[in-house]
Amino acid sequence: MRIVPSLLAGISLLLPAIASAEVKLPTVIDSHMVLQRDVPLPIWGWGDEGEEITVTIGENSAKATAGADGKWSVTLPAMKADGKAHSLTVAGSNTIELEDILIGEVWVGSGQSNMEWQLKSTHGSAEAINAADFKNIRLFHVPKVQKPAPADDVTADWKVCTPENIPAFSAVLYYYGKKLHEELDVPVGLINSSWGGSPIEPWTIADGKSGGMYNGMIAPLQPFAVRGAIWYQGETNCLQKNGLAYFDRMKALIDGWRASWPQKDLPFYFVQIAPWSGRYEPGELPALWEAQTKSLKIADTGMAVITDLVDNIGDIHPRNKLDVGNRLALWALAKTYGQKDIVYSGPLYQSLKVDGDKVHLSFAHARGLKSRDDKPLSEFQIAGADGKFVAATARIDGDTVVVSAAGVSEPKHVRFGWHKVANPNLVNGAGLPASPFQTDNWSGGTGE
């Protein structure tokens, strides 16, 4: 950011009786940023009461007058991604000139430690860091801070994605943005706002109340135009035994963010948390999985399943973040960007049909069902009316799975991967894994 004093501001230095505040911008509006293409562009800041402000980018210009609280805002017309670097000027008692601004796609990444997890601490980090020289990917890292009320600003800078700037950035968000950049061939801006160990509640705004992390780390970004958000969180709420109630928290989070951003239909793609042998109480992780899968019933959402990406079941932080980011990107490419030929999800349970001593299971996203490791399908259990589950034999029949077990002549319910160290091998033709499920009053969605 370059601030140029106007002639009037220079004269005021000679007149001690006259005080004047500089026009200022929030840090999310700065040189090297990416502006969201194809949507109106809010630009805002602060100045003296009554001060007239003019904001210009290219041939577009808008004027505002600072209110009694010093705040002002304008909305610039939507712009197309043109591959060019732009300048933006904000003129009042002083002039601010922003440079190297790109037009493209902007995404927010949030959640707890698995979203915060730095690229330098992941598998393949050395090669990934050395290759991270993308002048059209821009990074904005929000520092950890909680506030009792919505804050106006954060202490951060937009940075060009380079091997020097990327090591401490969110690995999942980076890989997600890199995939979008490569597939869409437009600039991508990535805003990381995450905090290890955080439950979902501090990120939420609902019923007129807002959490400290929302206040300190999300509110200052608004109303900066973004395309959508990705979310990787839930481990702490699983430890807190929220179970199916986590769905209500997810809905409150998504609805609140959408209501407070100009883009009311904000796409929201999230990661189903990974299996872990640690401190989850029996049944709690599967219950939270069902809550996350139920969240697919909320419009414009998507879920990346990662049961197959855990290399150390004792580590709550799987180190393969490349595939996590890429799987989230599949949802965005298919749903947000309309790439119709993309398989974006693994099999998600839909319904069952009992036929004698066998249960036929139907799935969404089931084309090309197969075993990931060419071994018999694993992690299926079946129960009769007594509710006692036993290991089951499962075989693929087209786009369905047929399940049975010796000794269960009248089956009623099926479970799949329904425990905290699950590692099932059912995938679809694209190699994407099936989500764990149970068939007794199942509440999950399919994201179709």
C-alpha positions as CSV (number, residue, x, y, z in Angstrom):
1,M,0.0,0.0,0.0
2,R,1.3,3.4,-0.9
3,I,-0.1,6.5,0.8
4,V,0.3,9.8,-1.1
5,P,-0.5,13.0,0.9
6,S,-2.7,15.4,-1.0
7,L,-1.9,19.1,-1.3
8,L,-4.6,19.9,1.2
9,A,-3.1,17.4,3.7
10,G,0.3,19.1,3.3
11,I,-1.1,22.5,4.0
12,S,-2.9,21.2,7.1
13,L,0.5,20.4,8.6
14,L,1.1,24.2,8.7
15,L,-2.2,24.8,10.5
16,P,-2.0,23.3,14.0
17,A,-5.6,24.3,14.8
18,I,-6.9,22.0,12.1
19,A,-6.8,18.2,12.7
20,S,-7.3,15.7,9.9
21,A,-7.3,11.9,10.0
22,E,-5.9,9.9,7.0
23,V,-8.2,7.9,4.9
24,K,-7.5,4.2,5.8
25,L,-8.4,0.8,4.5
26,P,-8.7,-2.6,6.2
27,T,-5.8,-4.9,5.7
28,V,-7.8,-7.3,3.6
29,I,-8.0,-4.5,1.0
30,D,-4.4,-4.1,0.0
31,S,-1.8,-4.5,-2.7
32,H,-1.4,-8.0,-4.1
33,M,-4.9,-9.0,-3.2
34,V,-7.3,-10.9,-5.4
35,L,-10.7,-9.4,-6.0
36,Q,-13.6,-11.9,-6.6
37,R,-14.6,-11.9,-10.3
38,D,-18.2,-11.5,-11.6
39,V,-19.7,-10.0,-8.4
40,P,-20.1,-6.4,-7.1
41,L,-17.0,-5.4,-5.1
42,P,-17.4,-3.7,-1.7
43,I,-14.6,-1.4,-0.8
44,W,-14.7,0.3,2.7
45,G,-12.6,2.1,5.2
46,W,-12.3,5.1,7.5
47,G,-11.8,8.8,7.3
48,D,-13.0,12.1,8.8
49,E,-16.7,12.7,9.3
50,G,-18.1,14.2,6.1
51,E,-15.0,13.5,4.1
52,E,-15.6,12.7,0.5
53,I,-13.9,9.5,-0.8
54,T,-13.4,8.4,-4.4
55,V,-12.4,4.9,-5.2
56,T,-11.2,4.0,-8.7
57,I,-10.0,0.8,-10.4
58,G,-9.5,1.0,-14.1
59,E,-12.5,2.7,-15.7
60,N,-14.7,2.1,-12.7
61,S,-15.2,4.7,-10.0
62,A,-17.4,5.3,-7.0
63,K,-17.8,8.0,-4.3
64,A,-18.8,7.9,-0.7
65,T,-18.9,10.3,2.3
66,A,-17.6,9.2,5.7
67,G,-20.3,9.0,8.3
68,A,-20.3,10.3,11.9
69,D,-18.3,7.2,12.9
70,G,-15.7,7.9,10.2
71,K,-16.8,4.8,8.2
72,W,-17.4,4.9,4.5
73,S,-18.1,2.3,1.8
74,V,-18.6,2.0,-1.9
75,T,-19.5,-0.9,-4.2
76,L,-17.6,-1.2,-7.5
77,P,-19.1,-3.0,-10.5
78,A,-18.3,-6.6,-11.1
79,M,-15.1,-7.3,-13.1
80,K,-14.0,-10.2,-15.2
81,A,-10.8,-12.2,-14.7
82,D,-8.5,-10.7,-17.4
83,G,-5.1,-12.0,-16.3
84,K,-3.9,-8.4,-15.8
85,A,-2.5,-6.7,-12.7
86,H,-4.7,-3.7,-11.7
87,S,-4.2,-0.6,-9.5
88,L,-6.8,0.7,-7.2
89,T,-6.9,4.3,-5.9
90,V,-8.6,5.7,-2.8
91,A,-8.6,9.5,-2.7
92,G,-9.7,11.7,0.1
93,S,-7.6,14.0,2.3
94,N,-4.8,11.7,1.3
95,T,-4.5,9.2,-1.6
96,I,-3.9,5.5,-1.2
97,E,-2.6,3.6,-4.2
98,L,-2.8,-0.2,-4.3
99,E,-0.9,-2.2,-6.8
100,D,-0.6,-5.7,-8.3
101,I,-4.3,-6.5,-7.8
102,L,-5.7,-9.5,-9.6
103,I,-9.2,-10.5,-10.5
104,G,-10.2,-14.1,-10.0
105,E,-11.5,-16.5,-7.3
106,V,-11.4,-15.9,-3.5
107,W,-11.9,-18.6,-0.9
108,V,-11.8,-18.6,2.9
109,G,-10.4,-21.6,4.8
110,S,-11.4,-22.1,8.4
111,G,-11.7,-24.6,11.2
112,Q,-9.3,-26.1,13.8
113,S,-5.8,-27.6,13.6
114,N,-6.3,-29.8,10.5
115,M,-7.2,-26.7,8.5
116,E,-4.4,-24.7,10.3
117,W,-1.9,-27.4,9.7
118,Q,1.1,-25.9,7.9
119,L,2.4,-27.1,4.6
120,K,5.9,-27.6,6.0
121,S,4.6,-30.3,8.3
122,T,2.9,-32.5,5.7
123,H,4.0,-35.4,3.5
124,G,6.0,-34.3,0.5
125,S,6.4,-30.8,2.0
126,A,9.9,-30.2,0.6
127,E,9.0,-30.8,-3.0
128,A,5.7,-28.9,-2.6
129,I,7.3,-25.9,-1.1
130,N,10.0,-25.7,-3.7
131,A,7.4,-25.9,-6.4
132,A,5.1,-23.3,-4.9
133,D,6.0,-20.5,-7.2
134,F,2.6,-19.2,-8.3
135,K,2.5,-15.5,-8.9
136,N,-1.3,-15.7,-9.5
137,I,-2.1,-17.4,-6.2
138,R,-2.2,-14.9,-3.3
139,L,-2.2,-15.7,0.5
140,F,-3.8,-13.9,3.4
141,H,-3.2,-15.4,6.9
142,V,-5.4,-14.1,9.7
143,P,-3.7,-14.2,13.1
144,K,-5.4,-15.9,16.1
145,V,-7.4,-13.4,18.1
146,Q,-10.7,-13.5,19.9
147,K,-12.9,-10.3,20.4
148,P,-15.9,-9.7,22.6
149,A,-17.6,-7.8,19.6
150,P,-17.1,-7.8,15.9
151,A,-13.7,-6.2,15.1
152,D,-13.0,-3.8,12.3
153,D,-9.7,-5.1,11.2
154,V,-6.9,-7.7,11.5
155,T,-3.1,-7.5,11.3
156,A,-2.3,-9.3,8.1
157,D,-0.9,-8.8,4.6
158,W,-1.6,-10.2,1.2
159,K,1.4,-12.1,-0.1
160,V,2.3,-13.7,-3.4
161,C,2.6,-17.5,-3.2
162,T,6.3,-18.3,-3.3
163,P,8.5,-20.9,-1.7
164,E,9.4,-18.3,0.9
165,N,5.8,-17.4,1.8
166,I,4.1,-20.8,1.6
167,P,5.7,-23.0,4.3
168,A,3.6,-21.8,7.3
169,F,0.4,-21.5,5.3
170,S,-2.6,-23.9,5.6
171,A,-1.7,-27.0,3.6
172,V,-5.4,-27.9,2.9
173,L,-6.3,-24.4,1.8
174,Y,-3.2,-24.2,-0.4
175,Y,-3.7,-27.5,-2.2
176,Y,-7.4,-26.6,-2.6
177,G,-6.5,-23.2,-4.2
178,K,-3.8,-24.7,-6.3
179,K,-6.2,-27.2,-7.8
180,L,-8.7,-24.5,-8.6
181,H,-6.0,-22.3,-10.1
182,E,-4.8,-25.1,-12.4
183,E,-8.3,-26.2,-13.4
184,L,-9.9,-22.7,-13.9
185,D,-6.8,-20.9,-15.1
186,V,-7.6,-17.8,-13.1
187,P,-5.9,-16.1,-10.2
188,V,-6.9,-17.4,-6.8
189,G,-6.9,-15.6,-3.4
190,L,-6.8,-17.7,-0.3
191,I,-7.7,-16.4,3.2
192,N,-6.7,-18.7,6.0
193,S,-8.6,-18.1,9.3
194,S,-8.2,-21.1,11.5
195,W,-7.3,-22.0,15.1
196,G,-6.1,-25.4,16.4
197,G,-8.3,-27.0,19.1
198,S,-11.2,-24.7,18.5
199,P,-14.8,-25.9,18.8
200,I,-17.3,-24.8,16.3
201,E,-19.2,-22.4,18.6
202,P,-16.7,-19.5,18.7
203,W,-16.8,-19.3,14.9
204,T,-20.6,-19.0,14.8
205,I,-22.9,-16.0,14.6
206,A,-26.5,-16.9,15.4
207,D,-29.6,-15.3,17.1
208,G,-27.8,-12.0,17.4
209,K,-24.8,-13.4,19.2
210,S,-21.4,-14.0,17.8
211,G,-18.4,-16.0,19.0
212,G,-15.0,-14.6,19.8
213,M,-13.3,-16.2,16.8
214,Y,-16.0,-15.0,14.5
215,N,-15.6,-11.5,16.0
216,G,-11.8,-11.4,15.8
217,M,-11.1,-13.5,12.6
218,I,-14.1,-13.5,10.3
219,A,-16.1,-10.3,10.9
220,P,-13.1,-8.1,9.9
221,L,-13.1,-9.8,6.5
222,Q,-16.7,-8.9,5.8
223,P,-18.0,-7.7,3.4
224,F,-14.9,-8.5,1.3
225,A,-16.2,-10.4,-1.7
226,V,-15.4,-14.1,-1.7
227,R,-16.7,-17.1,-3.7
228,G,-17.1,-19.4,-0.8
229,A,-15.6,-21.2,2.2
230,I,-14.0,-24.6,3.1
231,W,-14.1,-25.9,6.6
232,Y,-12.1,-28.6,8.5
233,Q,-13.3,-28.9,12.1
234,G,-15.2,-31.2,14.4
235,E,-12.6,-33.1,16.5
236,T,-13.1,-30.9,19.5
237,N,-16.8,-31.2,19.3
238,C,-16.5,-34.9,19.0
239,L,-14.4,-34.9,22.2
240,Q,-17.2,-32.8,23.8
241,K,-19.7,-35.6,22.8
242,N,-21.9,-33.4,20.6
243,G,-22.8,-36.3,18.3
244,L,-25.8,-35.7,16.1
245,A,-26.3,-32.3,17.7
246,Y,-23.3,-31.1,15.7
247,F,-25.6,-30.8,12.7
248,D,-27.4,-28.0,14.4
249,R,-24.1,-26.2,15.1
250,M,-23.0,-26.7,11.5
251,K,-26.3,-25.2,10.2
252,A,-26.0,-22.2,12.6
253,L,-22.4,-21.6,11.4
254,I,-23.3,-21.8,7.7
255,D,-26.5,-19.8,7.9
256,G,-24.7,-17.1,10.0
257,W,-21.8,-16.7,7.7
258,R,-24.1,-16.6,4.7
259,A,-26.3,-13.9,6.3
260,S,-23.4,-11.7,7.1
261,W,-21.6,-11.9,3.8
262,P,-22.9,-10.2,0.6
263,Q,-22.9,-13.6,-1.2
264,K,-26.0,-15.1,0.6
265,D,-25.6,-18.4,-1.2
266,L,-22.0,-18.9,-0.1
267,P,-20.8,-22.4,-1.1
268,F,-19.5,-24.3,2.0
269,Y,-17.4,-27.4,1.5
270,F,-16.1,-29.3,4.5
271,V,-14.0,-32.3,5.5
272,Q,-15.5,-35.3,7.3
273,I,-13.1,-35.7,10.2
274,A,-10.7,-38.6,10.1
275,P,-10.7,-41.9,12.1
276,W,-8.5,-41.7,15.2
277,S,-7.7,-44.2,18.0
278,G,-7.4,-41.4,20.6
279,R,-9.8,-40.1,23.2
280,Y,-13.1,-40.3,21.4
281,E,-15.7,-42.1,23.5
282,P,-17.3,-45.2,21.9
283,G,-19.9,-44.2,19.4
284,E,-19.1,-40.5,19.4
285,L,-17.1,-40.3,16.2
286,P,-19.7,-42.2,14.1
287,A,-22.4,-40.0,15.5
288,L,-20.5,-36.9,14.5
289,W,-19.9,-38.4,11.1
290,E,-23.7,-38.8,10.7
291,A,-24.2,-35.2,11.7
292,Q,-21.6,-34.1,9.1
293,T,-23.3,-36.2,6.4
294,K,-26.6,-34.7,7.4
295,S,-25.1,-31.3,6.8
296,L,-25.1,-32.2,3.1
297,K,-28.9,-31.5,3.2
298,I,-28.0,-27.8,3.6
299,A,-28.0,-26.2,0.2
300,D,-24.6,-25.6,-1.6
301,T,-22.5,-27.8,0.7
302,G,-20.2,-30.7,0.0
303,M,-18.1,-33.2,2.1
304,A,-14.8,-34.7,1.5
305,V,-14.5,-38.2,3.0
306,I,-10.9,-39.2,4.1
307,T,-11.2,-42.5,5.9
308,D,-8.5,-43.9,3.5
309,L,-6.0,-41.1,4.1
310,V,-4.9,-41.9,7.6
311,D,-1.4,-43.3,7.7
312,N,-1.1,-43.2,11.5
313,I,-4.3,-44.0,13.3
314,G,-2.8,-42.7,16.5
315,D,-2.3,-39.2,15.0
316,I,-5.3,-36.9,14.9
317,H,-3.5,-34.9,12.2
318,P,-3.2,-37.0,9.0
319,R,-0.2,-35.7,7.1
320,N,-1.6,-36.2,3.6
321,K,-3.2,-32.8,3.0
322,L,-2.8,-32.9,-0.7
323,D,-5.6,-35.3,-1.3
324,V,-7.8,-33.6,1.3
325,G,-7.5,-30.3,-0.6
326,N,-8.0,-31.9,-3.9
327,R,-11.2,-33.8,-2.8
328,L,-12.7,-30.5,-1.6
329,A,-11.8,-28.9,-4.9
330,L,-13.7,-31.7,-6.7
331,W,-16.9,-30.4,-5.0
332,A,-16.2,-26.8,-6.0
333,L,-15.3,-27.7,-9.6
334,A,-18.5,-29.7,-10.0
335,K,-20.9,-27.6,-7.9
336,T,-19.6,-24.1,-8.0
337,Y,-17.9,-24.0,-11.4
338,G,-20.2,-26.4,-13.2
339,Q,-17.7,-29.0,-14.5
340,K,-20.3,-31.7,-15.3
341,D,-17.9,-34.6,-16.0
342,I,-16.3,-34.6,-12.5
343,V,-17.0,-37.3,-10.0
344,Y,-16.9,-35.3,-6.8
345,S,-17.9,-37.7,-4.0
346,G,-17.4,-41.2,-3.0
347,P,-20.5,-43.5,-2.4
348,L,-23.0,-42.0,0.1
349,Y,-25.7,-44.3,1.5
350,Q,-29.2,-43.8,0.3
351,S,-31.5,-46.8,1.0
352,L,-31.8,-50.5,1.7
353,K,-34.0,-53.3,0.5
354,V,-34.3,-56.6,2.4
355,D,-34.7,-59.7,0.3
356,G,-34.8,-62.8,2.4
357,D,-31.6,-63.1,4.3
358,K,-29.8,-60.4,2.2
359,V,-29.8,-56.6,2.3
360,H,-29.4,-54.6,-0.9
361,L,-27.8,-51.2,-0.3
362,S,-28.1,-48.3,-2.7
363,F,-25.8,-45.4,-2.9
364,A,-25.4,-42.0,-4.5
365,H,-22.2,-41.5,-6.4
366,A,-21.9,-45.2,-6.9
367,R,-20.8,-45.7,-10.5
368,G,-18.1,-48.2,-10.8
369,L,-18.2,-49.6,-7.2
370,K,-15.1,-51.6,-6.4
371,S,-12.7,-52.6,-3.6
372,R,-9.9,-50.1,-3.1
373,D,-7.3,-52.9,-2.4
374,D,-8.9,-55.7,-4.5
375,K,-9.7,-57.6,-1.3
376,P,-13.2,-58.6,-0.2
377,L,-15.3,-55.6,0.9
378,S,-14.6,-54.8,4.6
379,E,-16.2,-53.2,7.6
380,F,-19.8,-54.2,6.9
381,Q,-21.9,-55.5,9.8
382,I,-25.5,-56.7,9.9
383,A,-28.1,-57.2,12.6
384,G,-31.6,-58.7,12.9
385,A,-34.5,-57.5,15.0
386,D,-32.4,-58.1,18.2
387,G,-30.0,-55.3,17.2
388,K,-26.9,-57.5,17.7
389,F,-24.4,-56.7,14.9
390,V,-22.1,-59.3,13.5
391,A,-19.5,-59.2,10.7
392,A,-21.1,-59.5,7.3
393,T,-20.1,-60.6,3.9
394,A,-20.6,-57.9,1.2
395,R,-20.4,-58.1,-2.5
396,I,-20.9,-55.6,-5.3
397,D,-23.9,-56.0,-7.6
398,G,-23.7,-53.2,-10.2
399,D,-24.2,-50.0,-8.3
400,T,-25.4,-51.7,-5.2
401,V,-23.9,-53.8,-2.4
402,V,-25.5,-57.0,-1.2
403,V,-24.8,-57.8,2.5
404,S,-25.5,-61.0,4.4
405,A,-24.2,-63.0,7.4
406,A,-24.6,-66.6,8.5
407,G,-27.0,-66.9,11.3
408,V,-28.9,-63.7,10.4
409,S,-32.0,-65.0,8.6
410,E,-34.1,-61.9,8.9
411,P,-31.7,-58.9,8.6
412,K,-32.9,-55.4,9.6
413,H,-30.0,-53.0,9.9
414,V,-26.5,-52.6,8.4
415,R,-23.5,-50.7,9.6
416,F,-20.4,-49.7,7.6
417,G,-17.1,-48.5,9.1
418,W,-19.1,-47.6,12.2
419,H,-16.2,-47.1,14.7
420,K,-13.5,-44.7,15.4
421,V,-10.6,-46.6,13.7
422,A,-12.5,-47.4,10.5
423,N,-10.5,-48.1,7.4
424,P,-13.1,-49.6,4.9
425,N,-12.2,-50.4,1.3
426,L,-15.4,-49.6,-0.6
427,V,-14.8,-46.9,-3.3
428,N,-16.4,-45.9,-6.6
429,G,-14.8,-45.9,-10.0
430,A,-13.0,-42.6,-9.3
431,G,-11.4,-44.2,-6.3
432,L,-13.3,-42.0,-3.8
433,P,-14.2,-43.7,-0.5
434,A,-17.6,-44.5,0.8
435,S,-18.6,-42.6,3.9
436,P,-19.3,-44.6,7.1
437,F,-23.1,-45.1,7.7
438,Q,-25.7,-47.0,9.6
439,T,-29.2,-47.7,8.3
440,D,-31.4,-47.3,11.4
441,N,-33.2,-43.9,10.9
442,W,-30.2,-42.6,8.9
443,S,-30.4,-38.9,8.6
444,G,-27.5,-38.3,6.1
445,G,-27.7,-36.4,2.8
446,T,-26.0,-37.1,-0.5
447,G,-25.0,-33.6,-1.8
448,E,-26.6,-34.2,-5.2
